[in-house]
Amino acid sequence: MAAGLTLPIENVETLRENLIRQGEETLTDEDLVPVLEIDVRLSLDEVDIPSIESLRELAPFGIGFSKPVYGLAGLSVESSRKIGAMKNHLKLTVTDGHSQLDVVGFGLGHIEDELTPDAKISLAGDLQINEWNGRKKPQLLLKDLKSSGWQLFDVRGERVLSRWMPSIPADALFIAFRKENAAKFRADTGKDILICSQIEPTDAKSVVLLDLPETLEELEGLLGSCSPARVYAHFHVPESRYFMGLPDRKQFGWYYTFLKQRGSLHVMREAERLAKHRGLSRDTIIFMTKVFFELGFVTMENGFAVCVPDPPKRDLSESESYQGLERQIGIEQALLYSPYMELRRVIGAILDAPDTAREEQQLWI
């Protein structure tokens, strides 16, 4: 619709001010949200070549008789990519678990950055027939797309921040679990970095998890308190312990027997040679020495690990270093090195929990 009027040019500014004032007084945020009316709601199994061909009999479409807008809901993204020379168009394959449909969105390539594997979406657009080499397939020309539920964006291992930082929403919260990492992340991103332990419960649309939490409970506390719609998982760790592994009891037994027979070992000078002889890493020898020291099995004297003649009977798991490494390996396995769908399951167990469960969870944190 259009309208026009004629007025003296000196009154244009007054008109502008009055229109702005009236808009501010009467319009709400909801009034400014574009609305796309759906004419026909379909399920994916209703979309086929004969149905689309029969709709052509309604043509011609034009002013006063627009093409119907079709809506499909409850679909999952099976694949997505940007197409075109400028990568500014979108190509999707969506599914309801049984049927598939190709979707093309011209000028909507930017949406690909906002979709994740297995995202649940609703689509609106025009149903068409794509003909190629004599084959016909249904296709939706996309007008708009809505994502329901939360999404997980996997940026683990992406050390070059410039590759993924542009896709982060401007209002995202950048969060570090460890205070000592905040300065590095601030320099790398140019963003304000929030420390997890200092965050008050809030509604955040997007969060960027920059490093690893010490425990899953810490992650549960954060996500349960802000309920984000988008989670960007970076989970940087300065020094991974996952591939070092936790020495087994046979290795601890061998090392203790070796120390007992020898009497002492200068750890810094001899650990590397001993580790090479046994096919272990130097860090493993140093770690086992630290565990023995914490349990009172050895003393440290001028760099030498010296066996205690009558050591106390204690389990390896009583050592703080043993517990810490076991915990770190577990959290790296669950969050850093897990496949995408497994990580989504872990985070989904938190975000998909009922509201009552979250409230009870917060009382215990």
C-alpha positions in Angstrom: 0.0 0.0 0.0 1.1 3.6 -0.7 0.0 7.1 0.2 1.1 10.6 -0.6 0.6 14.2 0.3 1.7 17.7 -0.6 3.0 20.2 1.9 5.3 23.2 2.1 8.9 22.2 2.2 9.4 24.2 5.5 7.0 21.8 7.2 8.8 18.6 6.3 10.9 18.6 9.5 7.9 19.2 11.7 6.1 16.3 9.9 9.1 14.1 10.5 9.3 14.9 14.2 5.6 14.4 14.7 5.6 11.0 12.9 8.6 9.8 15.0 7.0 11.0 18.2 3.7 9.2 17.3 5.6 6.0 16.4 7.5 6.1 19.8 4.2 6.6 21.7 2.1 3.9 19.9 4.4 1.2 18.4 5.6 -1.7 20.5 8.6 -4.0 19.8 6.2 -6.6 18.5 4.8 -4.1 16.0 8.2 -3.8 14.5 8.7 -7.6 14.0 8.1 -8.5 10.3 5.3 -11.1 10.0 5.0 -13.6 7.1 1.5 -15.1 6.8 1.4 -18.8 6.0 -1.4 -19.7 3.6 -1.1 -23.5 3.5 0.6 -25.6 6.2 1.9 -29.0 4.9 3.7 -32.0 6.2 6.6 -33.3 4.1 4.8 -36.4 2.9 2.2 -34.2 1.3 4.8 -32.6 -1.0 5.1 -34.4 -4.3 5.3 -33.7 -8.1 1.6 -34.3 -8.9 0.5 -31.9 -6.1 2.8 -29.1 -7.2 1.8 -29.6 -10.8 -1.9 -29.3 -9.9 -1.3 -26.0 -8.1 -0.1 -24.5 -11.4 -3.7 -24.7 -12.6 -4.4 -21.8 -10.2 -2.2 -19.5 -12.2 -1.8 -16.7 -13.2 -0.8 -15.1 -9.9 -0.4 -11.4 -9.4 -1.8 -8.4 -7.6 -4.9 -9.4 -5.7 -4.2 -13.1 -6.2 -0.7 -13.7 -4.8 1.1 -17.1 -4.9 0.3 -19.0 -1.7 3.0 -19.2 0.9 3.6 -22.8 2.1 4.7 -23.7 5.6 6.5 -26.8 6.8 7.4 -27.3 10.4 9.3 -29.8 12.6 12.0 -30.5 10.1 15.7 -31.3 10.7 18.6 -30.0 8.6 20.3 -32.9 7.0 22.8 -30.8 5.0 23.5 -27.2 4.4 25.9 -25.2 2.2 26.4 -21.8 0.6 26.2 -21.7 -3.2 26.8 -19.2 -6.0 30.0 -17.4 -7.1 29.7 -15.1 -4.1 28.5 -17.8 -1.7 25.4 -15.7 -1.0 22.7 -18.3 -1.7 21.6 -21.1 0.5 21.1 -24.8 -0.3 19.5 -27.1 2.3 18.3 -30.7 2.4 15.7 -31.1 5.1 14.0 -34.2 6.5 11.2 -35.3 8.8 12.9 -38.6 9.4 11.2 -40.3 6.5 11.1 -37.9 3.5 13.5 -35.3 2.2 13.1 -32.0 0.5 15.6 -29.7 -1.3 15.5 -26.0 -0.3 17.0 -23.0 -2.1 17.2 -19.6 -0.6 18.5 -16.8 -2.9 20.4 -14.1 -1.1 20.1 -16.1 2.1 23.6 -17.6 2.3 24.2 -15.9 5.6 21.7 -18.2 7.3 24.0 -21.1 6.8 26.3 -19.7 9.5 23.3 -19.8 11.9 22.4 -23.5 11.3 23.8 -26.5 13.0 23.6 -30.2 12.2 20.3 -31.6 13.3 18.8 -28.2 13.9 15.0 -28.2 14.2 13.5 -25.7 11.8 10.2 -24.5 10.2 10.2 -23.2 6.6 8.1 -20.8 4.6 8.2 -20.4 0.8 7.0 -21.4 -2.6 6.9 -25.0 -3.8 8.4 -25.6 -7.2 9.6 -28.4 -9.4 13.3 -28.6 -10.1 14.0 -30.3 -13.5 17.5 -31.5 -14.3 18.6 -34.0 -17.0 15.0 -35.1 -17.4 14.5 -35.7 -13.7 11.9 -33.9 -11.6 12.2 -33.2 -7.9 10.1 -31.1 -5.5 11.9 -28.0 -4.3 11.1 -25.2 -1.9 12.1 -21.6 -2.8 12.7 -20.3 0.6 11.2 -17.0 1.9 12.0 -17.4 5.6 13.2 -19.9 8.1 12.7 -20.2 11.9 14.8 -22.3 14.2 13.2 -23.8 17.3 15.1 -24.9 20.3 18.8 -24.3 21.2 21.7 -24.8 18.8 25.3 -26.0 19.3 28.0 -24.4 17.2 31.2 -26.5 17.2 34.3 -24.3 17.0 36.6 -26.7 18.9 40.1 -26.8 17.6 39.6 -23.6 15.5 42.8 -21.8 16.7 42.5 -19.1 14.1 39.7 -17.0 15.7 39.2 -14.9 12.6 37.6 -17.9 10.9 34.7 -18.1 13.3 34.5 -14.8 15.2 32.6 -12.9 12.4 29.7 -15.4 12.8 29.3 -14.7 16.5 26.2 -12.5 17.3 27.1 -9.0 18.7 25.2 -9.6 21.9 27.0 -12.9 22.7 28.6 -13.4 26.1 32.2 -14.5 25.9 32.9 -16.7 29.0 36.1 -18.2 30.5 35.9 -20.8 33.3 39.4 -20.2 34.4 40.4 -16.7 35.5 44.0 -17.1 34.4 42.9 -17.5 30.7 40.8 -14.3 30.6 43.7 -12.0 29.6 44.7 -14.2 26.6 41.1 -14.4 25.4 40.6 -10.7 25.8 43.7 -10.0 23.6 42.7 -12.6 21.0 39.1 -11.6 20.6 39.0 -7.9 21.6 35.9 -8.7 23.6 35.0 -8.3 27.3 35.6 -11.7 28.9 33.3 -12.8 31.7 34.5 -15.2 34.4 32.1 -18.1 34.9 32.2 -17.9 38.7 31.2 -14.2 38.6 28.2 -14.4 36.3 24.8 -13.7 37.8 21.8 -15.7 36.5 20.6 -14.0 33.3 18.9 -14.7 30.0 21.5 -14.8 27.3 20.7 -15.6 23.7 24.2 -16.7 22.8 27.2 -17.8 24.9 30.8 -18.6 23.7 32.5 -21.1 26.0 36.2 -20.3 25.5 37.9 -22.8 27.7 37.1 -26.0 29.6 35.3 -26.1 32.9 37.0 -28.1 35.7 33.8 -30.3 36.1 30.6 -30.9 34.3 28.8 -29.5 37.4 30.4 -26.1 36.6 29.1 -26.3 33.1 25.6 -27.3 34.3 25.6 -24.3 36.7 26.4 -21.9 33.9 24.1 -23.1 31.2 21.3 -23.7 33.7 21.5 -20.1 34.9 21.4 -18.4 31.5 19.5 -20.9 29.2 21.1 -19.7 25.9 19.6 -20.4 22.5 23.0 -20.6 21.0 26.1 -22.3 22.5 29.4 -21.8 20.7 31.8 -24.4 22.1 35.5 -23.5 21.7 36.9 -25.3 24.8 40.5 -24.3 24.4 42.9 -26.0 26.7 46.5 -24.7 27.0 48.0 -28.2 27.5 45.8 -31.3 26.8 46.3 -34.3 29.1 44.0 -36.6 27.2 46.6 -38.3 25.1 49.0 -38.6 28.0 46.5 -40.8 29.7 46.3 -42.0 33.3 49.1 -44.5 34.2 47.7 -47.8 35.1 48.4 -49.6 38.4 51.0 -51.9 36.7 53.0 -48.8 35.6 52.7 -47.4 39.1 53.8 -50.7 40.6 56.8 -51.0 38.2 57.9 -47.5 39.1 57.6 -48.0 42.8 59.5 -51.3 42.6 62.2 -49.5 40.6 62.5 -46.7 43.2 62.6 -49.1 46.1 65.4 -51.2 44.5 67.4 -48.2 43.5 66.7 -46.2 46.6 66.5 -42.8 44.9 66.1 -41.0 41.6 67.0 -37.5 40.5 63.7 -36.8 38.7 64.6 -33.8 36.6 67.9 -35.3 35.4 66.9 -38.9 34.9 63.2 -39.0 34.2 63.6 -38.6 30.4 66.1 -41.4 30.1 64.0 -43.7 32.3 60.8 -42.8 30.4 62.4 -43.6 27.0 63.6 -46.9 28.4 60.1 -47.9 29.4 58.3 -46.4 26.4 56.6 -43.7 28.6 56.7 -39.9 28.5 58.8 -37.8 30.8 55.6 -36.1 32.1 54.3 -39.6 33.1 57.4 -40.3 35.3 57.1 -36.8 36.9 53.4 -37.3 37.5 53.8 -40.7 39.2 56.6 -39.2 41.4 54.2 -36.4 42.4 51.5 -38.9 43.3 53.9 -41.0 45.4 55.1 -37.8 47.2 51.5 -36.8 48.0 50.7 -40.2 49.4 53.8 -40.3 51.5 55.5 -43.1 49.6 58.6 -41.0 48.7 60.2 -37.8 50.0 61.9 -35.2 47.8 65.4 -34.2 48.8 67.4 -31.8 46.6 65.6 -33.1 43.5 65.9 -36.8 44.4 62.8 -39.0 45.0 63.7 -41.1 48.0 61.6 -44.1 49.0 60.1 -44.0 52.5 61.1 -47.2 54.4 57.7 -48.0 55.8 55.1 -46.1 53.7 51.5 -45.8 54.7 48.9 -48.0 53.0 46.9 -45.6 50.8 45.1 -45.9 47.5 46.4 -44.0 44.4 43.0 -42.3 44.1 43.7 -40.5 47.4 46.3 -38.3 45.7 45.1 -34.8 44.6 47.2 -35.0 41.5 45.7 -38.4 40.6 42.2 -37.1 41.1 43.0 -33.9 39.1 44.4 -35.7 36.1 41.6 -38.2 36.1 39.1 -35.4 36.2 40.8 -33.4 33.4 41.0 -36.5 31.2 37.3 -37.1 31.8 36.3 -33.6 31.0 38.4 -33.4 27.9 36.9 -36.7 26.7 33.4 -35.5 27.3 33.7 -32.0 26.0 36.8 -31.5 23.8 37.4 -34.8 22.0 33.8 -36.2 21.8 32.0 -36.3 18.4 29.5 -33.5 17.7 26.4 -35.5 18.5 27.8 -36.8 21.8 28.7 -33.2 22.8 25.2 -32.1 21.9 23.8 -34.9 24.0 25.8 -33.8 27.0 24.8 -30.1 26.7 21.2 -31.1 25.8 20.9 -33.0 29.0 21.3 -29.6 30.7 19.4 -27.2 28.4 16.5 -29.6 27.7 15.9 -30.3 31.4 12.5 -29.2 32.7 12.3 -25.8 34.3 11.6 -27.3 37.7 14.7 -29.4 37.5 16.8 -26.3 36.6 15.4 -24.4 39.6 16.2 -27.3 41.9 19.7 -27.5 40.3 20.3 -23.8 41.0 19.5 -24.3 44.7 22.3 -26.7 45.0 24.9 -24.7 43.1 
